[in-house]
Amino acid sequence: MSYKGINLREKFGLFGDQWAPKVIAEMNDYQFKIVRLEGDFIWHDHKDTDETFIVIEGELRIDFRDGAVHLSAGEMFVVPRGVEHKPYAENEVKVLLIEPRGVVNTGDAGGNLTAKNDAWI
Amino acid sequence: MSYKGINLREKFGLFGDQWAPKVIAEMNDYQFKIVRLEGDFIWHDHKDTDETFIVIEGELRIDFRDGAVHLSAGEMFVVPRGVEHKPYAENEVKVLLIEPRGVVNTGDAGGNLTAKNDAWI
């Protein structure tokens, strides 16, 4: 039997909407989600879990209340649970997110940038 | 305050030994480990957890009892818990592994390829 890997570039080619994470794989109760980000997100946190960002293409800044981290392609950062953060990208950036199933992109903050959860692609 | 991302290429530059995963980050009780693989590993499984492989550079084949998956850079695969597998690389491949803290590289199979667990870099 021939199994097929998950090609990140191919998966990104299947959608164009921004700030709308798409699930591409699961590992136990965690999900791998890809997302296109551009501009400013909102301040939020995730009370119950860390959240991992891996930049696949482009540049991402994650603002914290006391600073920021700048990530390029091939770089990652784990935002600790409960830490307020705000992603920002001057130009569109392609990101792989890893977090437990059920995590909402805006945390408890809500608002119109809240994306549909568990959208597979 | 300025935070620093984790650069995969830089981290791979810090070691040269093969089949010896190095932890570079944690997310909750999961670990991100980078590893250089070349040649044949042993058949093993992980009874209690899925295991994620993301190829960073090179080509990886993962053999299963009923087939195989071929992964290139930018491709990933989640090996389900309990499924016997054997990684193989004709030439050295750089891989990012994601799995719960405490998972041993050879599963229950043991042997002289069993690597030190929880080795950070």
gemmi code that builds the backbone of each chain (N, CA, C; Angstrom):
import gemmi

chains = {
    "A": [
        ("MET", (0.840, -1.191, 0.000), (0.000, 0.000, 0.000), (0.880, 1.248, 0.000)),
        ("SER", (0.460, 2.247, -0.731), (1.234, 3.482, -0.785), (0.528, 4.565, 0.031)),
        ("TYR", (1.228, 5.063, 1.022), (0.676, 6.142, 1.837), (1.132, 7.479, 1.271)),
        ("LYS", (0.379, 8.520, 1.582), (0.703, 9.834, 1.025), (1.015, 10.812, 2.153)),
        ("GLY", (2.119, 11.526, 1.999), (2.438, 12.562, 2.964), (1.559, 13.782, 2.768)),
        ("ILE", (1.633, 14.682, 3.702), (0.886, 15.936, 3.621), (1.866, 17.013, 3.188)),
        ("ASN", (1.618, 17.563, 2.002), (2.511, 18.570, 1.443), (1.985, 19.964, 1.791)),
        ("LEU", (2.752, 20.685, 2.579), (2.276, 21.985, 3.068), (2.010, 22.959, 1.924)),
        ("ARG", (2.897, 22.995, 0.944), (2.733, 23.920, -0.179), (1.455, 23.605, -0.952)),
        ("GLU", (1.237, 22.327, -1.194), (-0.003, 21.925, -1.889), (-1.238, 22.340, -1.099)),
        ("LYS", (-1.203, 22.118, 0.203), (-2.357, 22.451, 1.044), (-2.625, 23.964, 1.034)),
        ("PHE", (-1.559, 24.770, 1.075), (-1.761, 26.225, 1.027), (-2.367, 26.659, -0.310)),
        ("GLY", (-2.101, 25.870, -1.355), (-2.645, 26.205, -2.674), (-4.153, 25.987, -2.776)),
        ("LEU", (-4.742, 25.369, -1.777), (-6.166, 25.029, -1.838), (-7.086, 26.110, -1.277)),
        ("PHE", (-6.507, 27.160, -0.729), (-7.360, 28.228, -0.177), (-6.616, 29.544, -0.206)),
        ("GLY", (-7.377, 30.636, -0.123), (-6.760, 31.950, -0.166), (-7.192, 32.862, 0.966)),
        ("ASP", (-8.201, 32.452, 1.726), (-8.699, 33.353, 2.775), (-7.715, 33.441, 3.935)),
        ("GLN", (-7.685, 34.624, 4.540), (-6.730, 34.893, 5.610), (-7.393, 34.763, 6.984)),
        ("TRP", (-6.567, 34.520, 7.995), (-7.028, 34.432, 9.393), (-8.047, 33.316, 9.587)),
        ("ALA", (-7.999, 32.302, 8.732), (-8.964, 31.205, 8.808), (-8.206, 29.882, 8.790)),
        ("PRO", (-7.782, 29.413, 9.958), (-6.958, 28.200, 10.026), (-7.674, 26.974, 9.454)),
        ("LYS", (-6.917, 26.171, 8.710), (-7.432, 24.922, 8.129), (-6.662, 23.755, 8.738)),
        ("VAL", (-7.381, 22.778, 9.217), (-6.740, 21.605, 9.803), (-6.227, 20.698, 8.690)),
        ("ILE", (-4.973, 20.269, 8.796), (-4.411, 19.363, 7.793), (-4.031, 18.004, 8.386)),
        ("ALA", (-3.943, 17.921, 9.701), (-3.562, 16.644, 10.316), (-3.863, 16.685, 11.806)),
        ("GLU", (-3.992, 15.492, 12.384), (-4.145, 15.374, 13.830), (-3.108, 14.410, 14.386)),
        ("MET", (-2.656, 14.697, 15.587), (-1.748, 13.815, 16.321), (-2.340, 13.697, 17.720)),
        ("ASN", (-2.836, 12.528, 18.081), (-3.567, 12.371, 19.345), (-4.682, 13.426, 19.382)),
        ("ASP", (-4.748, 14.258, 20.420), (-5.807, 15.278, 20.465), (-5.297, 16.657, 20.057)),
        ("TYR", (-4.202, 16.669, 19.300), (-3.665, 17.932, 18.792), (-3.953, 18.050, 17.300)),
        ("GLN", (-4.022, 19.289, 16.836), (-4.237, 19.523, 15.406), (-3.119, 20.372, 14.813)),
        ("PHE", (-2.817, 20.078, 13.566), (-1.927, 20.894, 12.748), (-2.815, 21.721, 11.837)),
        ("LYS", (-2.646, 23.037, 11.886), (-3.493, 23.927, 11.107), (-2.607, 24.868, 10.309)),
        ("ILE", (-2.964, 25.101, 9.059), (-2.224, 26.095, 8.290), (-3.108, 27.323, 8.124)),
        ("VAL", (-2.446, 28.474, 8.079), (-3.207, 29.725, 8.025), (-2.399, 30.791, 7.294)),
        ("ARG", (-3.105, 31.614, 6.546), (-2.505, 32.801, 5.920), (-2.846, 34.011, 6.787)),
        ("LEU", (-1.842, 34.763, 7.172), (-2.058, 35.937, 8.014), (-1.537, 37.176, 7.308)),
        ("GLU", (-2.253, 38.275, 7.437), (-1.761, 39.558, 6.920), (-2.426, 40.668, 7.702)),
        ("GLY", (-1.617, 41.623, 8.147), (-2.140, 42.734, 8.941), (-2.165, 42.369, 10.410)),
        ("ASP", (-3.054, 43.030, 11.131), (-3.105, 42.935, 12.589), (-4.207, 42.001, 13.047)),
        ("PHE", (-3.880, 41.104, 13.952), (-4.907, 40.305, 14.605), (-5.320, 41.050, 15.887)),
        ("ILE", (-6.059, 40.385, 16.746), (-6.465, 41.030, 17.997), (-5.688, 40.432, 19.171)),
        ("TRP", (-5.612, 41.189, 20.241), (-5.003, 40.676, 21.473), (-5.864, 39.558, 22.031)),
        ("HIS", (-5.230, 38.452, 22.365), (-5.979, 37.359, 22.975), (-4.993, 36.429, 23.674)),
        ("ASP", (-5.524, 35.500, 24.437), (-4.674, 34.452, 24.987), (-5.460, 33.154, 25.021)),
        ("HIS", (-4.747, 32.079, 25.337), (-5.381, 30.771, 25.478), (-5.071, 30.296, 26.897)),
        ("LYS", (-6.112, 30.296, 27.714), (-5.908, 30.062, 29.158), (-5.376, 28.660, 29.456)),
        ("ASP", (-5.741, 27.693, 28.608), (-5.486, 26.297, 28.969), (-4.381, 25.630, 28.170)),
        ("THR", (-3.752, 26.354, 27.261), (-2.767, 25.658, 26.420), (-1.734, 26.600, 25.826)),
        ("ASP", (-0.542, 26.035, 25.631), (0.464, 26.682, 24.799), (0.002, 26.609, 23.345)),
        ("GLU", (0.640, 27.413, 22.496), (0.289, 27.415, 21.072), (1.576, 27.577, 20.273)),
        ("THR", (1.763, 26.705, 19.283), (2.999, 26.733, 18.509), (2.790, 27.359, 17.140)),
        ("PHE", (3.689, 28.277, 16.786), (3.714, 28.912, 15.470), (4.992, 28.477, 14.749)),
        ("ILE", (4.852, 27.942, 13.535), (6.021, 27.673, 12.690), (5.803, 28.432, 11.378)),
        ("VAL", (6.736, 29.314, 11.042), (6.581, 30.097, 9.810), (7.072, 29.278, 8.621)),
        ("ILE", (6.196, 29.118, 7.648), (6.509, 28.344, 6.442), (7.016, 29.256, 5.329)),
        ("GLU", (6.418, 30.422, 5.208), (6.844, 31.370, 4.159), (6.471, 32.773, 4.597)),
        ("GLY", (7.420, 33.695, 4.505), (7.151, 35.081, 4.872), (7.677, 35.419, 6.256)),
        ("GLU", (7.186, 36.519, 6.788), (7.674, 37.050, 8.058), (6.490, 37.297, 8.988)),
        ("LEU", (6.636, 36.879, 10.222), (5.577, 37.048, 11.216), (6.146, 37.744, 12.444)),
        ("ARG", (5.373, 38.705, 12.952), (5.732, 39.286, 14.249), (4.638, 38.886, 15.238)),
        ("ILE", (5.028, 38.444, 16.404), (4.032, 38.207, 17.457), (4.323, 39.211, 18.565)),
        ("ASP", (3.350, 40.089, 18.791), (3.499, 41.087, 19.854), (3.050, 40.505, 21.183)),
        ("PHE", (3.790, 40.856, 22.222), (3.393, 40.546, 23.590), (3.248, 41.870, 24.326)),
        ("ARG", (2.680, 41.851, 25.500), (2.492, 43.108, 26.231), (3.830, 43.739, 26.588)),
        ("ASP", (4.880, 42.934, 26.637), (6.190, 43.467, 27.037), (7.256, 43.283, 25.965)),
        ("GLY", (6.840, 43.098, 24.705), (7.846, 42.933, 23.660), (7.285, 42.233, 22.448)),
        ("ALA", (8.162, 41.626, 21.676), (7.716, 40.975, 20.450), (8.755, 39.950, 20.023)),
        ("VAL", (8.317, 38.998, 19.183), (9.255, 38.082, 18.552), (9.049, 38.178, 17.042)),
        ("HIS", (10.152, 38.202, 16.305), (10.103, 38.251, 14.848), (10.506, 36.891, 14.308)),
        ("LEU", (9.669, 36.313, 13.472), (9.921, 34.973, 12.938), (9.942, 34.994, 11.415)),
        ("SER", (10.967, 34.363, 10.846), (11.059, 34.169, 9.397), (10.782, 32.710, 9.068)),
        ("ALA", (10.738, 32.401, 7.786), (10.524, 31.025, 7.342), (11.567, 30.116, 7.998)),
        ("GLY", (11.109, 28.988, 8.514), (12.026, 28.058, 9.163), (12.232, 28.356, 10.638)),
        ("GLU", (11.457, 29.295, 11.164), (11.568, 29.611, 12.589), (10.246, 29.327, 13.298)),
        ("MET", (10.336, 29.005, 14.573), (9.141, 28.671, 15.350), (9.181, 29.337, 16.720)),
        ("PHE", (8.004, 29.396, 17.330), (7.896, 29.950, 18.673), (6.695, 29.316, 19.353)),
        ("VAL", (6.858, 29.002, 20.637), (5.742, 28.469, 21.413), (5.249, 29.559, 22.364)),
        ("VAL", (4.041, 30.029, 22.154), (3.452, 31.035, 23.045), (2.891, 30.297, 24.263)),
        ("PRO", (3.379, 30.633, 25.457), (2.917, 29.909, 26.651), (1.441, 30.192, 26.962)),
        ("ARG", (0.813, 29.244, 27.598), (-0.600, 29.413, 27.966), (-0.771, 30.682, 28.802)),
        ("GLY", (-1.869, 31.363, 28.549), (-2.195, 32.520, 29.367), (-1.475, 33.797, 29.011)),
        ("VAL", (-0.572, 33.734, 28.053), (0.193, 34.930, 27.675), (-0.515, 35.645, 26.521)),
        ("GLU", (-0.867, 36.898, 26.764), (-1.540, 37.669, 25.722), (-0.605, 37.902, 24.545)),
        ("HIS", (-1.131, 37.718, 23.350), (-0.317, 37.914, 22.159), (-1.182, 38.426, 21.013)),
        ("LYS", (-0.501, 39.024, 20.048), (-1.177, 39.583, 18.877), (-0.291, 39.385, 17.656)),
        ("PRO", (-0.642, 38.414, 16.806), (0.128, 38.225, 15.571), (-0.031, 39.432, 14.637)),
        ("TYR", (1.018, 39.711, 13.898), (1.003, 40.803, 12.913), (1.903, 40.414, 11.748)),
        ("ALA", (1.450, 40.703, 10.540), (2.289, 40.464, 9.359), (2.114, 41.626, 8.390)),
        ("GLU", (3.227, 42.248, 8.041), (3.152, 43.381, 7.108), (2.686, 42.892, 5.740)),
        ("ASN", (3.255, 41.758, 5.300), (2.805, 41.097, 4.073), (2.318, 39.702, 4.444)),
        ("GLU", (1.580, 39.102, 3.550), (1.004, 37.805, 3.896), (2.085, 36.802, 4.305)),
        ("VAL", (1.825, 36.093, 5.361), (2.739, 35.068, 5.849), (1.961, 33.757, 5.947)),
        ("LYS", (2.661, 32.655, 5.647), (2.052, 31.332, 5.752), (2.593, 30.649, 7.002)),
        ("VAL", (1.682, 30.214, 7.848), (2.059, 29.719, 9.173), (1.439, 28.344, 9.417)),
        ("LEU", (2.209, 27.489, 10.099), (1.695, 26.217, 10.605), (1.486, 26.375, 12.104)),
        ("LEU", (0.252, 26.153, 12.545), (-0.089, 26.226, 13.961), (-0.251, 24.821, 14.514)),
        ("ILE", (0.177, 24.612, 15.746), (-0.045, 23.321, 16.402), (-0.624, 23.597, 17.778)),
        ("GLU", (-1.754, 23.009, 18.053), (-2.431, 23.236, 19.331), (-3.478, 22.154, 19.527)),
        ("PRO", (-4.010, 22.019, 20.738), (-5.015, 20.983, 20.965), (-6.268, 21.230, 20.127)),
        ("ARG", (-6.918, 20.148, 19.761), (-8.199, 20.230, 19.070), (-9.158, 21.094, 19.895)),
        ("GLY", (-9.884, 21.968, 19.235), (-10.894, 22.754, 19.934), (-10.463, 24.158, 20.306)),
        ("VAL", (-9.174, 24.469, 20.124), (-8.720, 25.820, 20.454), (-9.262, 26.804, 19.412)),
        ("VAL", (-9.837, 27.886, 19.899), (-10.402, 28.916, 19.026), (-9.346, 29.987, 18.779)),
        ("ASN", (-9.292, 30.466, 17.539), (-8.192, 31.360, 17.159), (-8.136, 32.653, 17.971)),
        ("THR", (-9.285, 33.126, 18.422), (-9.301, 34.380, 19.182), (-9.320, 34.155, 20.696)),
        ("GLY", (-9.146, 32.912, 21.113), (-9.154, 32.620, 22.547), (-10.481, 33.011, 23.156)),
        ("ASP", (-10.439, 33.716, 24.296), (-11.675, 34.179, 24.936), (-12.088, 35.555, 24.434)),
        ("ALA", (-11.302, 36.140, 23.558), (-11.560, 37.538, 23.176), (-12.750, 37.665, 22.227)),
        ("GLY", (-12.997, 36.625, 21.420), (-14.127, 36.677, 20.492), (-13.941, 37.737, 19.416)),
        ("GLY", (-15.045, 38.213, 18.850), (-14.983, 39.250, 17.826), (-15.116, 38.662, 16.435)),
        ("ASN", (-15.142, 39.563, 15.442), (-15.465, 39.132, 14.081), (-14.318, 38.423, 13.359)),
        ("LEU", (-13.152, 38.363, 13.999), (-12.055, 37.595, 13.401), (-12.070, 36.139, 13.891)),
        ("THR", (-13.024, 35.820, 14.740), (-13.121, 34.437, 15.221), (-13.457, 33.512, 14.052)),
        ("ALA", (-12.599, 32.529, 13.833), (-12.754, 31.652, 12.665), (-13.526, 30.391, 13.035)),
        ("LYS", (-14.110, 29.805, 12.032), (-14.747, 28.506, 12.185), (-13.699, 27.513, 12.706)),
        ("ASN", (-14.069, 26.753, 13.718), (-13.122, 25.796, 14.273), (-13.219, 24.473, 13.526)),
        ("ASP", (-12.102, 23.740, 13.522), (-12.097, 22.384, 12.975), (-12.475, 22.335, 11.488)),
        ("ALA", (-12.034, 23.348, 10.737), (-12.245, 23.356, 9.282), (-11.079, 22.614, 8.628)),
        ("TRP", (-11.358, 21.459, 8.039), (-10.302, 20.657, 7.411), (-10.123, 21.046, 5.947)),
        ("ILE", (-8.910, 20.852, 5.475), (-8.648, 21.058, 4.051), (-7.764, 19.937, 3.544)),
    ],
    "B": [
        ("MET", (10.829, 44.059, 25.754), (11.672, 42.865, 25.775), (11.663, 42.214, 24.403)),
        ("SER", (12.807, 41.707, 23.999), (12.882, 41.058, 22.691), (12.956, 39.536, 22.871)),
        ("TYR", (12.024, 38.854, 22.309), (12.001, 37.395, 22.381), (12.680, 36.831, 21.133)),
        ("LYS", (13.163, 35.612, 21.243), (13.887, 35.020, 20.124), (13.166, 33.770, 19.637)),
        ("GLY", (12.987, 33.674, 18.336), (12.410, 32.473, 17.762), (13.424, 31.350, 17.740)),
        ("ILE", (12.949, 30.167, 17.449), (13.823, 29.002, 17.329), (14.044, 28.745, 15.852)),
        ("ASN", (15.299, 28.884, 15.435), (15.626, 28.737, 14.020), (16.094, 27.293, 13.769)),
        ("LEU", (15.336, 26.568, 12.966), (15.632, 25.146, 12.766), (17.008, 24.938, 12.136)),
        ("ARG", (17.330, 25.748, 11.146), (18.618, 25.589, 10.475), (19.777, 25.810, 11.463)),
        ("GLU", (19.641, 26.864, 12.271), (20.688, 27.119, 13.279), (20.817, 25.948, 14.237)),
        ("LYS", (19.692, 25.413, 14.669), (19.726, 24.310, 15.639), (20.391, 23.071, 15.028)),
        ("PHE", (20.078, 22.795, 13.752), (20.723, 21.640, 13.107), (22.233, 21.842, 12.997)),
        ("GLY", (22.661, 23.100, 12.943), (24.091, 23.394, 12.835), (24.868, 23.093, 14.111)),
        ("LEU", (24.157, 22.802, 15.180), (24.807, 22.615, 16.481), (25.208, 21.175, 16.774)),
        ("PHE", (24.831, 20.253, 15.878), (25.202, 18.856, 16.135), (25.298, 18.108, 14.807)),
        ("GLY", (25.979, 16.980, 14.844), (26.161, 16.214, 13.620), (25.789, 14.746, 13.759)),
        ("ASP", (25.535, 14.301, 14.995), (25.274, 12.870, 15.183), (23.883, 12.496, 14.668)),
        ("GLN", (23.807, 11.277, 14.171), (22.572, 10.797, 13.548), (21.773, 9.925, 14.519)),
        ("TRP", (20.464, 9.843, 14.252), (19.560, 8.991, 15.047), (19.530, 9.393, 16.515)),
        ("ALA", (19.858, 10.644, 16.799), (19.897, 11.119, 18.185), (19.064, 12.398, 18.297)),
        ("PRO", (17.767, 12.258, 18.542), (16.889, 13.436, 18.563), (17.286, 14.447, 19.646)),
        ("LYS", (17.214, 15.722, 19.294), (17.517, 16.810, 20.234), (16.249, 17.636, 20.421)),
        ("VAL", (15.883, 17.871, 21.658), (14.698, 18.675, 21.954), (15.017, 20.155, 21.735)),
        ("ILE", (14.139, 20.848, 20.996), (14.354, 22.285, 20.791), (13.226, 23.132, 21.380)),
        ("ALA", (12.109, 22.510, 21.726), (10.988, 23.288, 22.276), (9.982, 22.337, 22.898)),
        ("GLU", (9.171, 22.886, 23.803), (8.065, 22.132, 24.384), (6.769, 22.915, 24.233)),
        ("MET", (5.689, 22.184, 24.041), (4.342, 22.773, 23.998), (3.493, 21.901, 24.906)),
        ("ASN", (3.061, 22.437, 26.045), (2.384, 21.611, 27.040), (3.268, 20.397, 27.360)),
        ("ASP", (2.745, 19.190, 27.224), (3.592, 18.021, 27.521), (4.134, 17.360, 26.250)),
        ("TYR", (4.190, 18.131, 25.172), (4.764, 17.639, 23.916), (6.133, 18.266, 23.690)),
        ("GLN", (6.950, 17.543, 22.930), (8.267, 18.070, 22.598), (8.483, 18.124, 21.086)),
        ("PHE", (9.210, 19.140, 20.675), (9.698, 19.266, 19.303), (11.155, 18.830, 19.318)),
        ("LYS", (11.471, 17.852, 18.471), (12.825, 17.307, 18.451), (13.335, 17.325, 17.019)),
        ("ILE", (14.577, 17.709, 16.831), (15.173, 17.615, 15.505), (16.156, 16.464, 15.483)),
        ("VAL", (16.250, 15.835, 14.321), (17.098, 14.647, 14.230), (17.633, 14.513, 12.803)),
        ("ARG", (18.867, 14.040, 12.714), (19.471, 13.687, 11.428), (19.372, 12.171, 11.269)),
        ("LEU", (18.814, 11.724, 10.164), (18.650, 10.291, 9.913), (19.368, 9.914, 8.628)),
        ("GLU", (20.010, 8.745, 8.647), (20.601, 8.222, 7.418), (20.699, 6.708, 7.543)),
        ("GLY", (20.272, 6.021, 6.490), (20.289, 4.561, 6.518), (19.000, 4.031, 7.121)),
        ("ASP", (19.099, 2.828, 7.669), (17.937, 2.080, 8.152), (17.806, 2.175, 9.661)),
        ("PHE", (16.615, 2.460, 10.117), (16.335, 2.367, 11.545), (15.777, 0.975, 11.816)),
        ("ILE", (15.252, 0.744, 12.991), (14.682, -0.573, 13.316), (13.157, -0.482, 13.331)),
        ("TRP", (12.527, -1.617, 13.159), (11.080, -1.686, 13.284), (10.684, -1.432, 14.735)),
        ("HIS", (9.713, -0.556, 14.925), (9.227, -0.291, 16.284), (7.867, 0.374, 16.184)),
        ("ASP", (7.209, 0.478, 17.319), (5.983, 1.274, 17.363), (5.917, 1.983, 18.703)),
        ("HIS", (4.947, 2.885, 18.805), (4.714, 3.584, 20.062), (3.275, 3.277, 20.462)),
        ("LYS", (3.159, 2.465, 21.509), (1.831, 1.930, 21.869), (0.842, 3.017, 22.289)),
        ("ASP", (1.375, 4.098, 22.881), (0.472, 5.053, 23.531), (0.316, 6.376, 22.805)),
        ("THR", (0.961, 6.532, 21.675), (0.902, 7.857, 21.054), (1.165, 7.824, 19.553)),
        ("ASP", (0.529, 8.762, 18.862), (0.901, 9.075, 17.491), (2.265, 9.769, 17.511)),
        ("GLU", (2.881, 9.850, 16.329), (4.202, 10.483, 16.228), (4.241, 11.241, 14.894)),
        ("THR", (4.639, 12.502, 14.967), (4.642, 13.336, 13.756), (6.048, 13.527, 13.209)),
        ("PHE", (6.182, 13.331, 11.908), (7.438, 13.568, 11.187), (7.222, 14.732, 10.213)),
        ("ILE", (8.058, 15.754, 10.288), (8.051, 16.823, 9.288), (9.455, 16.885, 8.692)),
        ("VAL", (9.558, 16.705, 7.375), (10.882, 16.723, 6.745), (11.305, 18.173, 6.478)),
        ("ILE", (12.458, 18.537, 7.007), (12.985, 19.894, 6.854), (13.915, 19.970, 5.646)),
        ("GLU", (14.728, 18.936, 5.452), (15.662, 18.937, 4.315), (15.981, 17.494, 3.959)),
        ("GLY", (15.894, 17.174, 2.666), (16.209, 15.822, 2.231), (14.959, 14.985, 2.000)),
        ("GLU", (15.179, 13.672, 1.933), (14.096, 12.744, 1.608), (14.051, 11.640, 2.658)),
        ("LEU", (12.850, 11.332, 3.095), (12.654, 10.295, 4.110), (11.633, 9.286, 3.610)),
        ("ARG", (11.933, 8.024, 3.834), (10.916, 6.993, 3.594), (10.554, 6.392, 4.950)),
        ("ILE", (9.291, 6.223, 5.186), (8.877, 5.486, 6.392), (8.190, 4.219, 5.915)),
        ("ASP", (8.786, 3.089, 6.260), (8.213, 1.792, 5.884), (7.189, 1.356, 6.909)),
        ("PHE", (6.098, 0.780, 6.412), (5.107, 0.129, 7.257), (5.049, -1.336, 6.843)),
        ("ARG", (4.387, -2.163, 7.622), (4.334, -3.586, 7.287), (3.591, -3.807, 5.978)),
        ("ASP", (2.730, -2.844, 5.587), (1.946, -3.022, 4.368), (2.203, -1.931, 3.330)),
        ("GLY", (3.344, -1.246, 3.435), (3.612, -0.218, 2.444), (4.625, 0.792, 2.947)),
        ("ALA", (4.601, 1.986, 2.382), (5.578, 3.005, 2.757), (5.045, 4.380, 2.383)),
        ("VAL", (5.599, 5.397, 3.027), (5.321, 6.769, 2.605), (6.657, 7.440, 2.313)),
        ("HIS", (6.698, 8.206, 1.233), (7.891, 8.951, 0.846), (7.653, 10.425, 1.140)),
        ("LEU", (8.553, 11.021, 1.891), (8.387, 12.426, 2.269), (9.590, 13.252, 1.827)),
        ("SER", (9.297, 14.405, 1.220), (10.338, 15.365, 0.852), (10.244, 16.566, 1.779)),
        ("ALA", (11.187, 17.490, 1.641), (11.159, 18.712, 2.450), (9.808, 19.403, 2.292)),
        ("GLY", (9.241, 19.835, 3.399), (7.941, 20.502, 3.360), (6.770, 19.543, 3.421)),
        ("GLU", (7.072, 18.267, 3.680), (5.999, 17.282, 3.798), (6.015, 16.664, 5.194)),
        ("MET", (4.841, 16.247, 5.641), (4.716, 15.665, 6.979), (3.828, 14.434, 6.963)),
        ("PHE", (3.958, 13.648, 8.027), (3.137, 12.452, 8.171), (2.988, 12.152, 9.654)),
        ("VAL", (1.789, 11.741, 10.034), (1.554, 11.346, 11.428), (1.413, 9.826, 11.474)),
        ("VAL", (2.365, 9.175, 12.114), (2.295, 7.722, 12.280), (1.358, 7.430, 13.449)),
        ("PRO", (0.269, 6.694, 13.203), (-0.684, 6.433, 14.286), (-0.086, 5.542, 15.372)),
        ("ARG", (-0.616, 5.696, 16.567), (-0.134, 4.885, 17.693), (-0.275, 3.400, 17.367)),
        ("GLY", (0.688, 2.626, 17.790), (0.601, 1.187, 17.642), (0.968, 0.664, 16.264)),
        ("VAL", (1.259, 1.557, 15.327), (1.589, 1.113, 13.968), (3.102, 0.941, 13.836)),
        ("GLU", (3.505, -0.267, 13.489), (4.938, -0.527, 13.323), (5.484, 0.259, 12.142)),
        ("HIS", (6.635, 0.871, 12.339), (7.235, 1.652, 11.262), (8.755, 1.585, 11.371)),
        ("LYS", (9.384, 1.893, 10.241), (10.855, 1.870, 10.163), (11.292, 2.994, 9.243)),
        ("PRO", (11.810, 4.072, 9.799), (12.336, 5.160, 8.965), (13.572, 4.701, 8.186)),
        ("TYR", (13.718, 5.251, 6.997), (14.885, 4.959, 6.153), (15.231, 6.188, 5.319)),
        ("ALA", (16.512, 6.470, 5.216), (16.947, 7.582, 4.358), (18.189, 7.155, 3.598)),
        ("GLU", (18.122, 7.255, 2.293), (19.292, 6.881, 1.472), (20.433, 7.855, 1.746)),
        ("ASN", (20.112, 9.140, 1.801), (21.084, 10.159, 2.179), (20.566, 10.858, 3.436)),
        ("GLU", (21.441, 11.551, 4.107), (21.001, 12.165, 5.362), (19.797, 13.074, 5.156)),
        ("VAL", (18.838, 12.949, 6.034), (17.644, 13.785, 5.999), (17.512, 14.460, 7.360)),
        ("LYS", (17.026, 15.707, 7.319), (16.809, 16.454, 8.563), (15.317, 16.478, 8.845)),
        ("VAL", (14.950, 16.035, 10.028), (13.542, 15.822, 10.359), (13.184, 16.527, 11.667)),
        ("LEU", (11.988, 17.071, 11.706), (11.401, 17.596, 12.947), (10.372, 16.589, 13.437)),
        ("LEU", (10.563, 16.084, 14.655), (9.632, 15.140, 15.266), (8.792, 15.865, 16.310)),
        ("ILE", (7.534, 15.506, 16.402), (6.689, 16.060, 17.461), (5.976, 14.898, 18.133)),
        ("GLU", (6.118, 14.813, 19.441), (5.521, 13.707, 20.193), (5.543, 14.071, 21.671)),
        ("PRO", (4.790, 13.338, 22.479), (4.762, 13.656, 23.905), (6.134, 13.496, 24.549)),
        ("ARG", (6.392, 14.289, 25.563), (7.614, 14.170, 26.349), (7.734, 12.736, 26.862)),
        ("GLY", (8.921, 12.183, 26.787), (9.136, 10.853, 27.344), (9.125, 9.729, 26.331)),
        ("VAL", (8.712, 10.030, 25.089), (8.685, 8.976, 24.078), (10.118, 8.597, 23.690)),
        ("VAL", (10.396, 7.316, 23.692), (11.727, 6.815, 23.343), (11.753, 6.490, 21.855)),
        ("ASN", (12.876, 6.812, 21.204), (12.920, 6.713, 19.738), (12.702, 5.292, 19.219)),
        ("THR", (13.084, 4.296, 19.993), (12.923, 2.922, 19.524), (11.658, 2.249, 20.078)),
        ("GLY", (10.784, 3.045, 20.725), (9.561, 2.456, 21.269), (9.894, 1.381, 22.281)),
        ("ASP", (9.208, 0.237, 22.176), (9.483, -0.881, 23.079), (10.558, -1.807, 22.526)),
        ("ALA", (11.055, -1.499, 21.332), (11.965, -2.434, 20.665), (13.359, -2.430, 21.285)),
        ("GLY", (13.766, -1.276, 21.819), (15.088, -1.197, 22.433), (16.209, -1.361, 21.425)),
        ("GLY", (17.378, -1.801, 21.909), (18.511, -2.009, 21.014), (19.488, -0.846, 21.062)),
        ("ASN", (20.582, -1.006, 20.319), (21.673, -0.040, 20.453), (21.440, 1.280, 19.728)),
        ("LEU", (20.320, 1.387, 19.019), (19.977, 2.675, 18.414), (19.099, 3.519, 19.338)),
        ("THR", (18.793, 2.968, 20.515), (17.990, 3.728, 21.475), (18.772, 4.957, 21.927)),
        ("ALA", (18.171, 6.130, 21.719), (18.882, 7.380, 22.006), (18.542, 7.875, 23.399)),
        ("LYS", (19.436, 8.689, 23.931), (19.197, 9.396, 25.182), (17.923, 10.224, 25.020)),
        ("ASN", (17.040, 10.102, 25.994), (15.792, 10.856, 25.912), (15.992, 12.243, 26.532)),
        ("ASP", (15.217, 13.188, 26.047), (15.159, 14.518, 26.645), (16.511, 15.247, 26.561)),
        ("ALA", (17.222, 15.035, 25.451), (18.485, 15.750, 25.232), (18.172, 17.074, 24.529)),
        ("TRP", (18.371, 18.176, 25.218), (18.068, 19.496, 24.657), (19.268, 20.053, 23.889)),
        ("ILE", (18.968, 20.895, 22.931), (20.044, 21.592, 22.228), (19.618, 23.043, 22.030)),
    ],
}
model = gemmi.Model(1)
for chain_id, residues in chains.items():
    chain = gemmi.Chain(chain_id)
    for i, (resn, *xyz) in enumerate(residues, 1):
        res = gemmi.Residue()
        res.name, res.seqid = resn, gemmi.SeqId(i, " ")
        for name, pos in zip(("N", "CA", "C"), xyz):
            atom = gemmi.Atom()
            atom.name, atom.element = name, gemmi.Element(name[0])
            atom.pos, atom.b_iso = gemmi.Position(*pos), 0.0
            res.add_atom(atom)
        chain.add_residue(res)
    model.add_chain(chain)
structure = gemmi.Structure()
structure.add_model(model)
structure.setup_entities()
